[in-house]
Amino acid sequence: DPYAVLGVEPDMALDEIRVAWRAQVREYHPDRLIARGVPEEAVKIAEKHMIAINRAWEEIQETRG
């Protein structure tokens, strides 16, 4: 469920969902984690999570657009 991935409710406004998506992108972006010195394994996990975050956002945009 794309809403569960982003931690939002289906009845939220698209702008609110965008805010949640951007917050997750900031938190899990591999470049930020590398800059903080996070271990490589954690960066790889974050990369997979970023893919899920972006897919969820795209799916929500498509169904609402």
C-alpha positions in Angstrom: 0.0 0.0 0.0 1.6 3.3 -1.1 0.0 5.2 1.7 1.4 2.8 4.3 4.9 3.2 2.8 4.7 7.0 3.2 3.0 6.7 6.6 0.0 8.8 5.5 -3.8 8.3 5.3 -5.6 8.0 2.0 -7.9 10.9 2.8 -5.0 13.4 3.3 -4.5 16.2 0.8 -1.9 15.6 -1.9 0.1 18.5 -0.6 0.3 16.9 2.9 1.3 13.6 1.3 4.0 15.4 -0.7 5.4 16.9 2.6 5.6 13.4 4.1 7.3 12.0 1.0 9.9 14.8 1.0 10.6 14.2 4.7 11.2 10.5 4.0 13.4 11.3 1.0 15.5 13.6 3.2 15.8 11.0 5.9 16.7 8.0 3.7 18.6 9.6 0.8 21.8 7.6 0.4 24.0 10.6 -0.2 23.0 12.1 3.2 23.6 8.8 4.9 27.0 8.5 3.3 27.9 12.0 4.4 26.9 11.1 8.0 29.2 8.1 7.9 26.5 5.4 8.0 27.8 1.9 7.2 27.6 0.7 3.6 25.0 -2.0 4.4 22.7 0.6 5.9 23.1 2.7 2.8 22.1 -0.2 0.6 19.0 -0.8 2.7 18.2 3.0 2.4 18.6 2.8 -1.3 15.9 0.0 -1.5 13.7 2.1 0.9 14.1 5.1 -1.4 12.9 3.1 -4.3 9.8 2.1 -2.4 9.2 5.7 -1.2 9.4 7.0 -4.8 7.2 4.3 -6.2 4.6 5.0 -3.5 4.6 8.7 -4.3 4.4 8.1 -8.1 1.5 5.6 -7.6 -0.4 8.1 -5.4 0.1 10.9 -7.9 -1.1 8.7 -10.8 -4.3 7.6 -8.9 -5.1 11.2 -7.8 -4.0 13.0 -11.0 
